[in-house]
Structure formats: structure tokens, C-alpha cells
Amino acid sequence: MRTSLNELREMEGFLSGTMKPGETLLFRARLLLNPGLRRNVSLLRRCHAVIRWYGRKELKEKIQSVHNRVFTDPSRTTYRSSIEQLFHKR
């Protein structure tokens, strides 16, 4: 089954919570009556979850890279000391 662009927009609006209350109510009714739509919404939810997971993974890698540069590069000793002092318990 091919998902139309309009249906995809509706599903995105539903999942993001940007639909108006009346539209949401009608969409929920369509979900109850249409197993194909339910399946498509479920698949889109999974896609969103994978995208969020990938984004978090990518962000963690960037943070780790910056951390490695700051805390292992000998030329950044002064900067590293300044950062450590900010977080040092007094």
C-alpha cells in the first residue's frame, strides 16, 4: 500500500501534536477504522525513534570528540585547567 503525501502530512501532524483538536479526533476515529493507517502510523513512529536514536548517537560522538581534543591535547593544558576549576568542588 502506497502512502499518499497528504496522509503522510496528517500522520506527521498527529504524531507531532500540531493537529487542531477536531482534526485529531477525526484522525483517531480513522485510526480505529483503518488497520492500514494504524500500521503506517506505527511504522512512522518507529522511523521517528530511529532518527532520534541516530541523532543522539551522532551528538554523543561529537561531544566525545571535543572532549578528547580538549583533554588530551598538550597544547590545551591551560584551557583544560580553567574548565576543571569551574567544576572543582570547593
DSSP file (Angstrom, degrees, kcal/mol; ACC not computed):
  #  RESIDUE AA STRUCTURE BP1 BP2  ACC     N-H-->O    O-->H-N    N-H-->O    O-->H-N    TCO  KAPPA ALPHA  PHI   PSI    X-CA   Y-CA   Z-CA
    1    1 A M              0   0    0      0, 0.0     2,-0.4     0, 0.0     0, 0.0   0.000 360.0 360.0 360.0 128.7    0.0    0.0    0.0
    2    2 A R        -     0   0    0      1,-0.0     2,-0.5     0, 0.0     0, 0.0  -0.747 360.0-135.4 -91.8 131.7    1.4    3.4   -1.0
    3    3 A T        -     0   0    0     -2,-0.4     2,-0.1     4,-0.0    34,-0.0  -0.743  20.2-131.6 -88.2 128.0    1.0    6.2    1.4
    4    4 A S     >  -     0   0    0     -2,-0.5     4,-2.4     1,-0.1     5,-0.2  -0.351  18.5-116.3 -74.7 158.8   -0.1    9.5   -0.1
    5    5 A L  H  > S+     0   0    0      1,-0.2     4,-2.4     2,-0.2     5,-0.2   0.886 116.9  52.7 -62.0 -39.1    1.7   12.7    0.7
    6    6 A N  H  > S+     0   0    0      2,-0.2     4,-2.4     1,-0.2    -1,-0.2   0.911 109.4  48.5 -63.5 -41.7   -1.5   14.1    2.3
    7    7 A E  H  > S+     0   0    0      1,-0.2     4,-2.8     2,-0.2    -2,-0.2   0.900 110.4  51.7 -65.6 -39.0   -1.8   11.0    4.5
    8    8 A L  H  X S+     0   0    0     -4,-2.4     4,-2.6     2,-0.2    -2,-0.2   0.911 109.4  49.8 -63.3 -41.9    1.9   11.4    5.5
    9    9 A R  H  X S+     0   0    0     -4,-2.4     4,-2.6     2,-0.2    -2,-0.2   0.914 111.4  49.5 -62.1 -42.1    1.4   15.0    6.4
   10   10 A E  H  X S+     0   0    0     -4,-2.4     4,-2.6     2,-0.2    -2,-0.2   0.933 111.2  48.4 -62.3 -45.5   -1.6   14.0    8.5
   11   11 A M  H  X S+     0   0    0     -4,-2.8     4,-2.8     2,-0.2     5,-0.2   0.912 111.8  49.9 -62.5 -41.6    0.3   11.3   10.3
   12   12 A E  H  X S+     0   0    0     -4,-2.6     4,-2.4     1,-0.2     6,-0.3   0.922 111.8  48.5 -61.6 -44.3    3.2   13.8   10.9
   13   13 A G  H  X>S+     0   0    0     -4,-2.6     5,-1.6     2,-0.2     6,-1.0   0.892 112.7  48.5 -62.9 -40.0    0.8   16.3   12.3
   14   14 A F  H  <5S+     0   0    0     -4,-2.6     3,-0.5     1,-0.2    -2,-0.2   0.946 114.5  44.0 -64.4 -49.3   -0.8   13.7   14.5
   15   15 A L  H  <5S+     0   0    0     -4,-2.8    -2,-0.2     1,-0.2    -1,-0.2   0.833 115.7  47.7 -68.5 -31.5    2.5   12.4   15.9
   16   16 A S  H  <5S-     0   0    0     -4,-2.4    -1,-0.2    -5,-0.2    -2,-0.2   0.624 107.7-124.4 -84.7 -11.9    3.9   15.9   16.4
   17   17 A G  T  <5S+     0   0    0     -4,-0.9    -3,-0.2    -3,-0.5    -4,-0.1   0.704  75.8 122.2  79.1  18.9    0.7   17.1   18.2
   18   18 A T      < +     0   0    0     -5,-1.6    -4,-0.2    -6,-0.3    -5,-0.1   0.461  40.8 107.3 -94.8  -0.9    0.3   20.0   15.8
   19   19 A M  S    S-     0   0    0     -6,-1.0    -9,-0.0     1,-0.1     0, 0.0  -0.427  78.7-107.0 -72.6 150.8   -3.2   19.0   14.6
   20   20 A K     >  -     0   0    0      1,-0.1     4,-2.6    -2,-0.1     3,-0.2  -0.438  36.1-106.3 -70.1 154.0   -6.2   21.0   15.8
   21   21 A P  H  > S+     0   0    0      0, 0.0     4,-2.2     0, 0.0     5,-0.1   0.872 120.2  49.2 -53.1 -42.2   -8.3   19.2   18.4
   22   22 A G  H  > S+     0   0    0      1,-0.2     4,-2.1     2,-0.2     5,-0.2   0.899 111.6  48.9 -65.6 -40.0  -11.1   18.5   15.9
   23   23 A E  H  > S+     0   0    0     -3,-0.2     4,-2.6     2,-0.2    -1,-0.2   0.897 109.9  52.5 -64.9 -39.9   -8.7   17.1   13.3
   24   24 A T  H  X S+     0   0    0     -4,-2.6     4,-2.7     2,-0.2    -2,-0.2   0.916 108.2  50.9 -62.3 -43.2   -7.1   14.9   16.0
   25   25 A L  H  X S+     0   0    0     -4,-2.2     4,-1.9    -5,-0.2    -1,-0.2   0.919 112.6  45.8 -61.1 -44.6  -10.4   13.5   17.0
   26   26 A L  H  X S+     0   0    0     -4,-2.1     4,-2.3     2,-0.2    -1,-0.2   0.894 112.3  51.2 -65.7 -39.6  -11.3   12.6   13.3
   27   27 A F  H  X S+     0   0    0     -4,-2.6     4,-2.3     1,-0.2    -2,-0.2   0.908 108.0  52.1 -65.3 -40.8   -7.8   11.2   12.8
   28   28 A R  H  X S+     0   0    0     -4,-2.7     4,-1.8     2,-0.2    -1,-0.2   0.895 108.8  51.1 -61.1 -39.3   -8.2    9.0   15.9
   29   29 A A  H  X S+     0   0    0     -4,-1.9     4,-1.6     1,-0.2    -1,-0.2   0.916 109.1  50.4 -63.7 -42.5  -11.5    7.7   14.5
   30   30 A R  H  X S+     0   0    0     -4,-2.3     4,-1.8     1,-0.2    -2,-0.2   0.875 106.7  55.6 -62.9 -36.1   -9.9    6.9   11.2
   31   31 A L  H  < S+     0   0    0     -4,-2.3     7,-0.3     1,-0.2    -1,-0.2   0.896 106.9  50.0 -61.9 -39.4   -7.2    5.0   13.1
   32   32 A L  H  < S+     0   0    0     -4,-1.8    -1,-0.2     1,-0.2    -2,-0.2   0.854 118.3  38.4 -66.1 -34.1   -9.8    2.9   14.7
   33   33 A L  H  < S+     0   0    0     -4,-1.6    -2,-0.2     1,-0.2    -1,-0.2   0.637 111.1  59.6 -92.8 -15.7  -11.5    2.1   11.4
   34   34 A N     X  -     0   0    0     -4,-1.8     4,-2.2    -5,-0.2     3,-0.2  -0.862  51.7-176.2-125.1  98.8   -8.4    1.7    9.2
   35   35 A P  H  > S+     0   0    0      0, 0.0     4,-2.4     0, 0.0     5,-0.1   0.829  88.4  56.9 -61.6 -31.7   -5.8   -1.0   10.0
   36   36 A G  H  > S+     0   0    0      2,-0.2     4,-2.3     1,-0.2     5,-0.1   0.906 107.6  47.3 -65.3 -41.1   -3.6    0.1    7.1
   37   37 A L  H  > S+     0   0    0     -3,-0.2     4,-2.6     2,-0.2     5,-0.2   0.914 110.7  52.3 -65.5 -42.8   -3.5    3.7    8.6
   38   38 A R  H  X S+     0   0    0     -4,-2.2     4,-2.3    -7,-0.3    -2,-0.2   0.918 110.5  48.4 -57.1 -44.2   -2.7    2.2   12.0
   39   39 A R  H  X S+     0   0    0     -4,-2.4     4,-2.5     1,-0.2    -2,-0.2   0.913 111.4  49.5 -63.4 -43.4    0.2    0.2   10.5
   40   40 A N  H  X S+     0   0    0     -4,-2.3     4,-2.4     2,-0.2    -2,-0.2   0.898 110.8  49.3 -64.5 -40.3    1.5    3.3    8.7
   41   41 A V  H  X S+     0   0    0     -4,-2.6     4,-2.4     2,-0.2    -1,-0.2   0.909 111.1  50.9 -64.5 -41.1    1.4    5.4   11.9
   42   42 A S  H  X S+     0   0    0     -4,-2.3     4,-2.0    -5,-0.2    -2,-0.2   0.918 111.1  47.8 -61.8 -43.5    3.2    2.7   13.8
   43   43 A L  H  X S+     0   0    0     -4,-2.5     4,-2.3     1,-0.2    -2,-0.2   0.900 111.0  50.7 -64.6 -40.6    5.9    2.5   11.1
   44   44 A L  H  X S+     0   0    0     -4,-2.4     4,-2.5     2,-0.2    -2,-0.2   0.887 107.5  53.9 -65.2 -38.3    6.3    6.3   11.1
   45   45 A R  H  X S+     0   0    0     -4,-2.4     4,-2.2     1,-0.2    -1,-0.2   0.924 109.2  48.6 -59.3 -43.5    6.6    6.2   14.9
   46   46 A R  H  X S+     0   0    0     -4,-2.0     4,-2.4     2,-0.2    -2,-0.2   0.900 109.1  52.6 -64.1 -40.4    9.4    3.7   14.6
   47   47 A C  H  X S+     0   0    0     -4,-2.3     4,-2.4     1,-0.2    -1,-0.2   0.927 109.1  49.7 -60.0 -44.7   11.1    5.8   11.9
   48   48 A H  H  X S+     0   0    0     -4,-2.5     4,-2.6     1,-0.2    -1,-0.2   0.904 109.9  51.5 -60.4 -41.2   11.0    8.8   14.3
   49   49 A A  H  X S+     0   0    0     -4,-2.2     4,-2.5     2,-0.2    -2,-0.2   0.907 110.4  48.0 -63.8 -41.9   12.5    6.7   17.1
   50   50 A V  H  X S+     0   0    0     -4,-2.4     4,-2.8     2,-0.2    -1,-0.2   0.907 111.7  50.2 -65.1 -41.5   15.4    5.5   14.8
   51   51 A I  H  X S+     0   0    0     -4,-2.4     4,-2.5     2,-0.2    -2,-0.2   0.920 111.9  47.3 -63.4 -44.0   16.0    9.1   13.7
   52   52 A R  H  X S+     0   0    0     -4,-2.6     4,-2.4     2,-0.2    -2,-0.2   0.915 112.9  49.5 -62.8 -41.9   16.1   10.3   17.3
   53   53 A W  H  X S+     0   0    0     -4,-2.5     4,-2.5     2,-0.2    -2,-0.2   0.929 111.8  48.0 -62.2 -45.2   18.4    7.4   18.3
   54   54 A Y  H  X S+     0   0    0     -4,-2.8     4,-2.7     1,-0.2    -1,-0.2   0.906 111.2  51.1 -62.9 -41.4   20.7    8.2   15.4
   55   55 A G  H  X S+     0   0    0     -4,-2.5     4,-2.3     2,-0.2    -1,-0.2   0.905 111.4  47.2 -62.4 -42.1   20.8   11.9   16.3
   56   56 A R  H  X S+     0   0    0     -4,-2.4     4,-2.7     2,-0.2    -2,-0.2   0.911 112.4  50.1 -64.8 -42.1   21.6   11.1   19.9
   57   57 A K  H  X S+     0   0    0     -4,-2.5     4,-2.1     1,-0.2    -2,-0.2   0.927 111.9  47.4 -62.3 -45.1   24.4    8.8   18.8
   58   58 A E  H  X S+     0   0    0     -4,-2.7     4,-2.0     1,-0.2    -1,-0.2   0.905 112.2  49.7 -63.4 -42.1   25.8   11.3   16.5
   59   59 A L  H  X S+     0   0    0     -4,-2.3     4,-2.7     2,-0.2    -2,-0.2   0.910 109.3  51.8 -63.8 -42.9   25.7   14.0   19.2
   60   60 A K  H  X S+     0   0    0     -4,-2.7     4,-2.6     1,-0.2    -1,-0.2   0.903 109.1  51.0 -59.9 -40.8   27.4   11.8   21.7
   61   61 A E  H  X S+     0   0    0     -4,-2.1     4,-2.1     2,-0.2    -1,-0.2   0.898 110.7  48.2 -64.5 -40.0   30.2   11.1   19.2
   62   62 A K  H  X S+     0   0    0     -4,-2.0     4,-2.4     2,-0.2    -2,-0.2   0.923 112.3  48.8 -65.5 -44.0   30.7   14.8   18.6
   63   63 A I  H  X S+     0   0    0     -4,-2.7     4,-2.7     1,-0.2    -2,-0.2   0.919 111.4  49.8 -62.0 -43.5   30.8   15.5   22.3
   64   64 A Q  H  X S+     0   0    0     -4,-2.6     4,-2.7     2,-0.2    -1,-0.2   0.886 109.3  52.4 -62.9 -38.9   33.3   12.7   22.8
   65   65 A S  H  X S+     0   0    0     -4,-2.1     4,-2.2     2,-0.2    -2,-0.2   0.925 111.3  45.6 -62.8 -45.6   35.5   14.1   20.0
   66   66 A V  H  X S+     0   0    0     -4,-2.4     4,-2.7     2,-0.2     5,-0.2   0.924 112.8  51.5 -63.8 -43.5   35.5   17.6   21.6
   67   67 A H  H  X S+     0   0    0     -4,-2.7     4,-2.8     1,-0.2    -2,-0.2   0.927 109.6  49.5 -58.3 -46.1   36.3   16.0   25.0
   68   68 A N  H  X S+     0   0    0     -4,-2.7     4,-1.1     1,-0.2     5,-0.3   0.905 112.1  47.9 -61.4 -42.1   39.2   14.1   23.6
   69   69 A R  H  X S+     0   0    0     -4,-2.2     4,-1.3     1,-0.2     3,-0.3   0.927 116.6  42.5 -65.2 -43.7   40.6   17.1   21.9
   70   70 A V  H  < S+     0   0    0     -4,-2.7    -2,-0.2     1,-0.2    10,-0.2   0.900 121.4  38.1 -70.7 -40.9   40.4   19.3   24.9
   71   71 A F  H  < S+     0   0    0     -4,-2.8    -1,-0.2    -5,-0.2    -2,-0.2   0.415 123.0  36.9 -99.0   3.5   41.5   16.8   27.5
   72   72 A T  H  < S+     0   0    0     -4,-1.1    -3,-0.2    -3,-0.3    -2,-0.2   0.578  88.1  96.1-123.3 -17.9   44.3   15.0   25.6
   73   73 A D    ><  -     0   0    0     -4,-1.3     3,-1.9    -5,-0.3    -1,-0.0  -0.644  63.0-150.0 -78.2 118.4   45.9   17.7   23.5
   74   74 A P  G >  S+     0   0    0      0, 0.0     3,-1.1     0, 0.0    -1,-0.2   0.772  93.4  64.4 -59.9 -26.3   49.0   19.0   25.4
   75   75 A S  G 3  S+     0   0    0      1,-0.3     3,-0.2     2,-0.1     4,-0.2   0.594  96.7  58.5 -74.5  -7.5   48.6   22.5   23.9
   76   76 A R  G <>  +     0   0    0     -3,-1.9     4,-2.8     1,-0.2    -1,-0.3   0.075  66.8 116.3-107.9  23.5   45.3   22.9   25.7
   77   77 A T  H <> S+     0   0    0     -3,-1.1     4,-2.4     1,-0.2     5,-0.2   0.907  77.0  48.4 -59.6 -45.3   46.6   22.5   29.2
   78   78 A T  H  > S+     0   0    0     -3,-0.2     4,-2.1     2,-0.2    -1,-0.2   0.924 114.1  46.0 -63.5 -45.0   45.7   26.0   30.3
   79   79 A Y  H  > S+     0   0    0      1,-0.2     4,-2.3     2,-0.2    -2,-0.2   0.917 111.8  51.9 -63.2 -43.3   42.2   25.7   28.9
   80   80 A R  H  X S+     0   0    0     -4,-2.8     4,-2.6     1,-0.2    -2,-0.2   0.902 108.8  51.0 -60.9 -41.9   41.7   22.3   30.4
   81   81 A S  H  X S+     0   0    0     -4,-2.4     4,-2.1     2,-0.2    -1,-0.2   0.901 108.5  52.0 -62.7 -41.1   42.8   23.7   33.9
   82   82 A S  H  X S+     0   0    0     -4,-2.1     4,-1.4     2,-0.2    -2,-0.2   0.916 111.4  46.8 -61.3 -43.3   40.3   26.5   33.5
   83   83 A I  H  X S+     0   0    0     -4,-2.3     4,-1.1     1,-0.2     3,-0.3   0.928 111.0  51.3 -64.7 -45.3   37.5   24.1   32.8
   84   84 A E  H  X S+     0   0    0     -4,-2.6     4,-0.6     1,-0.2     3,-0.4   0.862 106.2  55.5 -62.1 -35.8   38.4   21.8   35.6
   85   85 A Q  H >< S+     0   0    0     -4,-2.1     3,-0.6     1,-0.2    -1,-0.2   0.845 101.2  58.6 -66.7 -32.9   38.4   24.7   38.1
   86   86 A L  H 3< S+     0   0    0     -4,-1.4    -1,-0.2    -3,-0.3    -2,-0.2   0.853 115.2  35.4 -62.3 -33.0   34.9   25.5   37.1
   87   87 A F  H 3< S+     0   0    0     -4,-1.1     2,-0.3    -3,-0.4    -1,-0.2   0.366  89.1 118.3-104.5   3.7   33.8   22.1   38.2
   88   88 A H    <<  -     0   0    0     -4,-0.6     2,-0.2    -3,-0.6    -3,-0.0  -0.552  68.4-119.0 -74.4 131.2   36.1   21.6   41.1
   89   89 A K              0   0    0     -2,-0.3    -1,-0.1     1,-0.1    -2,-0.1  -0.479 360.0 360.0 -69.5 137.1   34.3   21.2   44.4
   90   90 A R              0   0    0     -2,-0.2    -1,-0.1     0, 0.0    -2,-0.0   0.378 360.0 360.0-110.3 360.0   35.1   23.9   46.9
